[in-house]
């Protein structure tokens, strides 16, 4: 038996229930993984609320790290006892034990802990494709990162600075401003007390930034567009504040022939070679000390609902993980 977090209706965190489930042996092409650390992401809240509908009842969570317990027929490259991590599009990572396709797994380097790996896959690989492939940030570029003190914001800030960009971040409080500065932002704007559009224009000499990374969504979308320079790119990668309303595309021309994209991680790692290269880049940045993916919030699996409450209230900064049964005695 294994514990798993399930939900039968869409709604608030209260719909999440912990249940005992049977986990079958690994089938051909699969690996059964005993989870240690499970990443908690805003994507999980979208599945829970129905913003991104899933068939009900459903599990939750798309990333975890743990130890290979068994391998199915035809699986190569993995053996019992291997330390592995994965991102898998089918929700179900909020569990002690899970079978996943071998194609979703990557080996975790010895220098990277399972707790770090459990929070590194979605956020780290998202940062990689956003900064290196959606818009290839180069030295001298100016970058605006919305919600720079959040888990994704901190990674984007650190990696963008490492690439040589001038990094501007927005936050909602002075306490979070300190977090953003420590993460790599050259300039931090508190949008609770400042007009972030006017401040970005001031910092860029009225020109605007080359690219905006916006995971906030509804409340910042229009302002983010107004921060861009001519032919700049708006990367809308999330909607933590709510769904973005219909947008008249002529506004892109009026603002200076802007580019707008709404990318998804799974389209950037659909090809196995891209998945492996992305994970390798993330682990390299962790080992080099560029990225700090040590989770700042660690909760037992049974407190998944509380993890969602904290995430949605923006009471967290950095990464959140759930500790599975194998880790709870160590993790507390």
C-alpha positions as a Markdown table, in Angstrom:
| # | Residue | x | y | z |
|---|---|---|---|---|
| 1 | Unk | 0.0 | 0.0 | 0.0 |
| 2 | Unk | 1.0 | 3.6 | -0.6 |
| 3 | Unk | -0.5 | 6.9 | 0.5 |
| 4 | Unk | -1.6 | 9.3 | -2.2 |
| 5 | Unk | -3.3 | 12.7 | -2.3 |
| 6 | Unk | -6.5 | 12.6 | -4.4 |
| 7 | Unk | -9.4 | 14.9 | -5.2 |
| 8 | Unk | -12.8 | 14.0 | -6.5 |
| 9 | Unk | -14.1 | 17.5 | -7.2 |
| 10 | Unk | -12.4 | 20.7 | -8.3 |
| 11 | Unk | -12.2 | 23.4 | -5.6 |
| 12 | Unk | -10.1 | 24.8 | -2.8 |
| 13 | Unk | -7.3 | 23.1 | -0.9 |
| 14 | Unk | -10.0 | 21.4 | 1.3 |
| 15 | Unk | -10.8 | 19.0 | -1.6 |
| 16 | Unk | -7.4 | 17.3 | -1.2 |
| 17 | Unk | -7.7 | 14.0 | 0.7 |
| 18 | Unk | -5.0 | 11.5 | 1.7 |
| 19 | Unk | -6.0 | 7.9 | 0.8 |
| 20 | Unk | -4.3 | 4.4 | 0.9 |
| 21 | Unk | -3.9 | 3.1 | -2.7 |
| 22 | Unk | -2.5 | -0.1 | -4.3 |
| 23 | Unk | 0.5 | 0.6 | -6.6 |
| 24 | Unk | 0.9 | -2.2 | -9.2 |
| 25 | Unk | 4.3 | -3.6 | -10.3 |
| 26 | Unk | 6.1 | -1.6 | -12.9 |
| 27 | Unk | 4.8 | -2.6 | -16.4 |
| 28 | Unk | 7.0 | -2.7 | -19.5 |
| 29 | Unk | 8.8 | 0.6 | -20.0 |
| 30 | Unk | 8.0 | 1.8 | -16.5 |
| 31 | Unk | 10.0 | 2.3 | -13.3 |
| 32 | Unk | 8.5 | 2.1 | -9.8 |
| 33 | Unk | 10.0 | 4.9 | -7.6 |
| 34 | Unk | 9.8 | 5.2 | -3.9 |
| 35 | Unk | 9.4 | 9.0 | -3.5 |
| 36 | Unk | 11.5 | 11.0 | -1.1 |
| 37 | Unk | 10.6 | 14.6 | -2.0 |
| 38 | Unk | 7.7 | 15.9 | -4.1 |
| 39 | Unk | 7.7 | 19.3 | -5.7 |
| 40 | Unk | 4.7 | 21.6 | -5.1 |
| 41 | Unk | 4.0 | 24.0 | -8.0 |
| 42 | Unk | 1.4 | 26.5 | -9.1 |
| 43 | Unk | 0.5 | 24.1 | -11.9 |
| 44 | Unk | -0.8 | 21.8 | -9.2 |
| 45 | Unk | -3.3 | 24.4 | -8.0 |
| 46 | Unk | -4.5 | 24.9 | -11.6 |
| 47 | Unk | -5.2 | 21.2 | -11.8 |
| 48 | Unk | -7.0 | 21.2 | -8.4 |
| 49 | Unk | -9.2 | 24.2 | -9.2 |
| 50 | Unk | -10.0 | 23.1 | -12.7 |
| 51 | Unk | -8.3 | 26.0 | -14.4 |
| 52 | Unk | -6.5 | 23.2 | -16.2 |
| 53 | Unk | -9.2 | 20.5 | -16.1 |
| 54 | Unk | -8.2 | 16.9 | -15.4 |
| 55 | Unk | -10.4 | 13.7 | -15.3 |
| 56 | Unk | -11.8 | 13.1 | -11.8 |
| 57 | Unk | -11.0 | 11.6 | -9.5 |
| 58 | Unk | -7.4 | 12.5 | -9.9 |
| 59 | Unk | -4.0 | 12.5 | -8.2 |
| 60 | Unk | -1.9 | 15.6 | -8.1 |
| 61 | Unk | 1.6 | 16.7 | -8.7 |
| 62 | Unk | 4.0 | 16.3 | -11.7 |
| 63 | Unk | 7.5 | 16.1 | -10.2 |
| 64 | Unk | 9.3 | 14.1 | -7.5 |
| 65 | Unk | 12.6 | 12.5 | -6.6 |
| 66 | Unk | 13.3 | 9.2 | -5.0 |
| 67 | Unk | 14.9 | 5.8 | -5.3 |
| 68 | Unk | 14.2 | 3.2 | -7.9 |
| 69 | Unk | 12.4 | 0.2 | -6.3 |
| 70 | Unk | 11.9 | -1.9 | -9.4 |
| 71 | Unk | 12.1 | -1.7 | -13.2 |
| 72 | Unk | 9.7 | -3.0 | -15.8 |
| 73 | Unk | 10.5 | -5.1 | -18.9 |
| 74 | Unk | 12.6 | -3.4 | -21.5 |
| 75 | Unk | 13.8 | -0.6 | -19.3 |
| 76 | Unk | 17.5 | 0.3 | -19.9 |
| 77 | Unk | 19.7 | 2.8 | -18.0 |
| 78 | Unk | 18.0 | 2.5 | -14.6 |
| 79 | Unk | 18.5 | -0.1 | -11.8 |
| 80 | Unk | 17.2 | -0.7 | -8.4 |
| 81 | Unk | 18.7 | 1.7 | -5.9 |
| 82 | Unk | 19.3 | 4.5 | -8.4 |
| 83 | Unk | 18.6 | 8.1 | -7.3 |
| 84 | Unk | 16.2 | 9.6 | -9.8 |
| 85 | Unk | 13.9 | 12.5 | -10.4 |
| 86 | Unk | 11.2 | 13.2 | -13.0 |
| 87 | Unk | 8.6 | 15.5 | -14.5 |
| 88 | Unk | 5.6 | 13.6 | -15.8 |
| 89 | Unk | 2.6 | 15.4 | -17.3 |
| 90 | Unk | 0.0 | 13.0 | -15.8 |
| 91 | Unk | -0.7 | 14.2 | -12.2 |
| 92 | Unk | 0.0 | 11.8 | -9.4 |
| 93 | Unk | 3.3 | 12.6 | -7.8 |
| 94 | Unk | 1.7 | 13.4 | -4.4 |
| 95 | Unk | 2.3 | 9.9 | -3.3 |
| 96 | Unk | 4.7 | 7.7 | -1.4 |
| 97 | Unk | 5.2 | 5.3 | -4.3 |
| 98 | Unk | 4.5 | 5.6 | -8.1 |
| 99 | Unk | 5.2 | 3.9 | -11.4 |
| 100 | Unk | 6.3 | 6.3 | -14.1 |
| 101 | Unk | 7.5 | 5.9 | -17.7 |
| 102 | Unk | 11.3 | 5.4 | -17.8 |
| 103 | Unk | 11.4 | 8.1 | -20.5 |
| 104 | Unk | 10.4 | 10.7 | -17.8 |
| 105 | Unk | 13.3 | 9.9 | -15.5 |
| 106 | Unk | 16.7 | 11.4 | -15.1 |
| 107 | Unk | 19.6 | 10.3 | -12.9 |
| 108 | Unk | 20.3 | 12.6 | -9.9 |
| 109 | Unk | 24.0 | 13.5 | -9.5 |
| 110 | Unk | 25.6 | 12.4 | -6.3 |
| 111 | Unk | 26.3 | 16.1 | -5.4 |
| 112 | Unk | 22.6 | 16.9 | -5.5 |
| 113 | Unk | 20.3 | 15.9 | -2.6 |
| 114 | Unk | 16.9 | 14.3 | -3.3 |
| 115 | Unk | 15.2 | 17.2 | -1.5 |
| 116 | Unk | 16.8 | 19.6 | -4.0 |
| 117 | Unk | 16.1 | 17.3 | -6.9 |
| 118 | Unk | 12.5 | 17.0 | -5.9 |
| 119 | Unk | 12.0 | 20.8 | -6.2 |
| 120 | Unk | 14.4 | 21.3 | -9.1 |
| 121 | Unk | 12.7 | 19.6 | -12.1 |
| 122 | Unk | 9.7 | 21.8 | -12.9 |
| 123 | Unk | 11.2 | 25.1 | -11.7 |
| 124 | Unk | 14.7 | 24.5 | -12.8 |
| 125 | Unk | 13.8 | 23.2 | -16.2 |
| 126 | Unk | 11.3 | 26.0 | -16.7 |
| 127 | Unk | 14.0 | 28.5 | -15.9 |
| 128 | Unk | 16.3 | 26.8 | -18.4 |
| 129 | Unk | 13.9 | 26.9 | -21.3 |
| 130 | Unk | 12.6 | 30.4 | -20.5 |
| 131 | Unk | 16.0 | 32.0 | -20.3 |
| 132 | Unk | 17.9 | 29.9 | -22.9 |
| 133 | Unk | 15.3 | 28.9 | -25.5 |
| 134 | Unk | 12.1 | 30.9 | -25.4 |
| 135 | Unk | 14.2 | 34.1 | -25.3 |
| 136 | Unk | 17.9 | 33.6 | -25.3 |
| 137 | Unk | 19.1 | 36.0 | -22.6 |
| 138 | Unk | 22.6 | 37.4 | -23.4 |
| 139 | Unk | 25.0 | 39.7 | -21.6 |
| 140 | Unk | 23.7 | 43.3 | -21.8 |
| 141 | Unk | 20.0 | 42.4 | -22.1 |
| 142 | Unk | 17.6 | 44.0 | -19.7 |
| 143 | Unk | 15.1 | 41.6 | -18.1 |
| 144 | Unk | 12.0 | 42.2 | -15.9 |
| 145 | Unk | 11.0 | 39.3 | -13.6 |
| 146 | Unk | 7.6 | 39.6 | -12.0 |
| 147 | Unk | 7.2 | 38.1 | -8.5 |
| 148 | Unk | 11.0 | 37.9 | -8.2 |
| 149 | Unk | 10.9 | 36.6 | -4.6 |
| 150 | Unk | 8.9 | 33.5 | -5.5 |
| 151 | Unk | 10.4 | 30.1 | -6.2 |
| 152 | Unk | 10.5 | 30.7 | -10.0 |
| 153 | Unk | 11.4 | 34.3 | -9.6 |
| 154 | Unk | 14.5 | 33.6 | -7.6 |
| 155 | Unk | 15.7 | 31.1 | -10.1 |
| 156 | Unk | 15.1 | 33.3 | -13.1 |
| 157 | Unk | 16.9 | 36.2 | -11.3 |
| 158 | Unk | 20.0 | 34.2 | -10.4 |
| 159 | Unk | 20.3 | 32.5 | -13.8 |
| 160 | Unk | 19.6 | 35.8 | -15.7 |
| 161 | Unk | 22.3 | 37.6 | -13.7 |
| 162 | Unk | 24.7 | 34.7 | -14.3 |
| 163 | Unk | 24.1 | 35.2 | -18.1 |
| 164 | Unk | 25.1 | 38.8 | -17.8 |
| 165 | Unk | 21.6 | 40.5 | -17.9 |
| 166 | Unk | 20.5 | 43.6 | -16.1 |
| 167 | Unk | 17.8 | 42.1 | -13.8 |
| 168 | Unk | 14.8 | 44.1 | -12.6 |
| 169 | Unk | 12.4 | 42.3 | -10.2 |
| 170 | Unk | 9.0 | 43.1 | -8.8 |
| 171 | Unk | 7.8 | 42.1 | -5.3 |
| 172 | Unk | 4.9 | 42.8 | -3.0 |
| 173 | Unk | 6.6 | 43.7 | 0.2 |
| 174 | Unk | 9.9 | 45.0 | 1.6 |
| 175 | Unk | 10.7 | 41.6 | 3.1 |
| 176 | Unk | 10.4 | 40.0 | -0.3 |
| 177 | Unk | 12.5 | 42.8 | -1.8 |
| 178 | Unk | 15.5 | 41.6 | 0.3 |
| 179 | Unk | 14.9 | 38.1 | -1.0 |
| 180 | Unk | 14.9 | 39.3 | -4.6 |
| 181 | Unk | 18.1 | 41.3 | -4.1 |
| 182 | Unk | 19.8 | 38.3 | -2.6 |
| 183 | Unk | 18.7 | 36.2 | -5.5 |
| 184 | Unk | 20.4 | 38.4 | -8.1 |
| 185 | Unk | 18.1 | 41.3 | -8.9 |
| 186 | Unk | 20.1 | 44.5 | -9.6 |
| 187 | Unk | 16.9 | 46.6 | -9.0 |
| 188 | Unk | 13.8 | 45.7 | -7.0 |
| 189 | Unk | 10.4 | 47.4 | -7.4 |
| 190 | Unk | 7.8 | 47.0 | -4.7 |
| 191 | Unk | 4.6 | 47.2 | -6.7 |
| 192 | Unk | 2.6 | 47.7 | -3.5 |
| 193 | Unk | 4.1 | 51.2 | -3.2 |
| 194 | Unk | 5.5 | 52.0 | -6.6 |
| 195 | Unk | 4.2 | 52.2 | -10.2 |
| 196 | Unk | 6.3 | 49.4 | -11.6 |
| 197 | Unk | 5.8 | 50.5 | -15.2 |
| 198 | Unk | 7.0 | 54.0 | -14.5 |
| 199 | Unk | 9.9 | 52.7 | -12.5 |
| 200 | Unk | 11.0 | 50.2 | -15.2 |
| 201 | Unk | 10.9 | 53.0 | -17.8 |
| 202 | Unk | 13.0 | 55.2 | -15.4 |
| 203 | Unk | 15.6 | 52.4 | -14.9 |
| 204 | Unk | 15.9 | 51.8 | -18.6 |
| 205 | Unk | 16.1 | 55.4 | -19.7 |
| 206 | Unk | 12.6 | 55.4 | -21.1 |
| 207 | Unk | 13.4 | 52.5 | -23.5 |
| 208 | Unk | 12.0 | 49.5 | -21.7 |
| 209 | Unk | 13.3 | 46.0 | -21.2 |
| 210 | Unk | 14.2 | 43.4 | -23.8 |
| 211 | Unk | 12.0 | 40.7 | -22.2 |
| 212 | Unk | 9.5 | 40.3 | -19.4 |
| 213 | Unk | 9.0 | 37.0 | -17.6 |
| 214 | Unk | 5.5 | 37.1 | -16.0 |
| 215 | Unk | 4.1 | 34.2 | -14.0 |
| 216 | Unk | 1.6 | 36.4 | -12.2 |
| 217 | Unk | -1.0 | 36.8 | -15.0 |
| 218 | Unk | -4.1 | 38.8 | -14.7 |
| 219 | Unk | -3.0 | 41.6 | -12.4 |
| 220 | Unk | 0.3 | 42.3 | -14.2 |
| 221 | Unk | -0.3 | 41.4 | -17.8 |
| 222 | Unk | -1.0 | 44.8 | -19.3 |
| 223 | Unk | 1.6 | 46.5 | -17.2 |
| 224 | Unk | 4.2 | 44.0 | -18.3 |
| 225 | Unk | 3.5 | 44.8 | -21.9 |
| 226 | Unk | 4.0 | 48.4 | -21.2 |
| 227 | Unk | 7.5 | 47.7 | -19.8 |
| 228 | Unk | 8.8 | 46.4 | -23.1 |
| 229 | Unk | 11.0 | 48.2 | -25.6 |
| 230 | Unk | 10.2 | 48.1 | -29.3 |
| 231 | Unk | 10.2 | 44.5 | -30.5 |
| 232 | Unk | 10.5 | 43.2 | -27.0 |
| 233 | Unk | 9.1 | 39.9 | -25.9 |
| 234 | Unk | 6.5 | 39.2 | -23.3 |
| 235 | Unk | 6.8 | 35.7 | -21.9 |
| 236 | Unk | 3.6 | 34.8 | -20.0 |
| 237 | Unk | 4.4 | 31.5 | -18.3 |
| 238 | Unk | 1.8 | 31.4 | -15.5 |
| 239 | Unk | -1.3 | 33.1 | -14.0 |
| 240 | Unk | -1.0 | 33.0 | -10.3 |
| 241 | Unk | -3.3 | 36.0 | -9.9 |
| 242 | Unk | -6.0 | 34.7 | -12.2 |
| 243 | Unk | -6.7 | 33.9 | -15.9 |
| 244 | Unk | -5.7 | 36.6 | -18.4 |
| 245 | Unk | -8.8 | 38.1 | -20.1 |
| 246 | Unk | -9.1 | 38.1 | -23.9 |
| 247 | Unk | -6.5 | 40.4 | -25.5 |
| 248 | Unk | -6.7 | 42.4 | -28.7 |
| 249 | Unk | -3.6 | 41.6 | -30.6 |
| 250 | Unk | -3.4 | 45.0 | -32.2 |
| 251 | Unk | -2.1 | 46.2 | -28.9 |
| 252 | Unk | 1.2 | 44.5 | -29.6 |
| 253 | Unk | 1.6 | 46.6 | -32.7 |
| 254 | Unk | 0.7 | 49.8 | -30.9 |
| 255 | Unk | 3.2 | 49.1 | -28.2 |
| 256 | Unk | 6.1 | 48.7 | -30.7 |
| 257 | Unk | 5.7 | 45.4 | -32.6 |
| 258 | Unk | 6.0 | 43.3 | -29.5 |
| 259 | Unk | 6.2 | 39.5 | -29.3 |
| 260 | Unk | 3.9 | 37.5 | -27.0 |
| 261 | Unk | 4.3 | 33.9 | -26.1 |
| 262 | Unk | 2.6 | 31.5 | -23.6 |
| 263 | Unk | 5.0 | 28.6 | -23.4 |
| 264 | Unk | 4.6 | 25.3 | -21.6 |
| 265 | Unk | 7.4 | 23.2 | -20.1 |
| 266 | Unk | 6.1 | 20.0 | -21.6 |
| 267 | Unk | 6.5 | 21.3 | -25.1 |
| 268 | Unk | 10.1 | 22.1 | -24.4 |
| 269 | Unk | 11.0 | 18.7 | -23.0 |
| 270 | Unk | 8.8 | 16.5 | -25.2 |
| 271 | Unk | 11.9 | 15.3 | -27.1 |
| 272 | Unk | 14.0 | 13.0 | -24.8 |
| 273 | Unk | 17.2 | 14.7 | -25.9 |
| 274 | Unk | 15.8 | 18.1 | -24.9 |
| 275 | Unk | 14.6 | 16.7 | -21.5 |
| 276 | Unk | 18.0 | 15.3 | -20.7 |
| 277 | Unk | 19.9 | 18.4 | -21.8 |
| 278 | Unk | 17.6 | 20.7 | -19.8 |
| 279 | Unk | 18.0 | 18.6 | -16.6 |
| 280 | Unk | 21.8 | 18.5 | -17.1 |
| 281 | Unk | 21.9 | 22.2 | -17.4 |
| 282 | Unk | 19.9 | 22.6 | -14.2 |
| 283 | Unk | 22.0 | 20.2 | -12.3 |
| 284 | Unk | 25.2 | 22.0 | -13.6 |
| 285 | Unk | 23.9 | 25.3 | -12.3 |
| 286 | Unk | 23.1 | 23.8 | -8.9 |
| 287 | Unk | 26.5 | 22.2 | -8.6 |
| 288 | Unk | 28.2 | 25.5 | -9.7 |
| 289 | Unk | 26.3 | 27.4 | -7.0 |
| 290 | Unk | 24.4 | 29.6 | -9.4 |
| 291 | Unk | 21.0 | 28.2 | -8.4 |
| 292 | Unk | 19.9 | 27.5 | -4.9 |
| 293 | Unk | 17.0 | 25.1 | -5.1 |
| 294 | Unk | 17.1 | 24.0 | -1.4 |
| 295 | Unk | 13.4 | 24.0 | -0.4 |
| 296 | Unk | 12.4 | 26.7 | 2.0 |
| 297 | Unk | 9.1 | 25.0 | 3.0 |
| 298 | Unk | 9.0 | 21.3 | 3.8 |
| 299 | Unk | 5.8 | 19.7 | 4.9 |
| 300 | Unk | 4.7 | 16.0 | 5.3 |
| 301 | Unk | 2.7 | 14.6 | 2.4 |
| 302 | Unk | -0.4 | 14.6 | 4.6 |
| 303 | Unk | -0.3 | 18.4 | 4.7 |
| 304 | Unk | -0.6 | 18.9 | 1.0 |
| 305 | Unk | -3.7 | 21.1 | 1.5 |
| 306 | Unk | -1.7 | 23.4 | 3.8 |
| 307 | Unk | 1.1 | 23.6 | 1.2 |
| 308 | Unk | -1.5 | 24.8 | -1.3 |
| 309 | Unk | -2.9 | 27.4 | 1.1 |
| 310 | Unk | 0.5 | 28.8 | 1.7 |
| 311 | Unk | 1.4 | 28.9 | -2.0 |
| 312 | Unk | -1.8 | 30.6 | -3.1 |
| 313 | Unk | -1.7 | 33.2 | -0.3 |
| 314 | Unk | 1.9 | 34.1 | -1.4 |
| 315 | Unk | 3.0 | 33.3 | 2.1 |
| 316 | Unk | 6.0 | 31.4 | 0.8 |
| 317 | Unk | 9.3 | 32.4 | -0.9 |
| 318 | Unk | 11.4 | 29.9 | -2.6 |
| 319 | Unk | 10.5 | 26.2 | -3.2 |
| 320 | Unk | 8.0 | 24.0 | -1.4 |
| 321 | Unk | 8.3 | 20.2 | -1.1 |
| 322 | Unk | 6.2 | 17.5 | 0.4 |
| 323 | Unk | 8.1 | 14.7 | 2.2 |
| 324 | Unk | 7.0 | 11.2 | 1.4 |
| 325 | Unk | 7.0 | 8.4 | 4.0 |
| 326 | Unk | 10.6 | 7.5 | 3.3 |
| 327 | Unk | 11.7 | 11.0 | 4.1 |
| 328 | Unk | 9.4 | 12.1 | 6.9 |
| 329 | Unk | 11.4 | 10.6 | 9.8 |
| 330 | Unk | 14.4 | 12.6 | 8.5 |
| 331 | Unk | 12.6 | 15.7 | 7.3 |
| 332 | Unk | 10.3 | 16.3 | 10.3 |
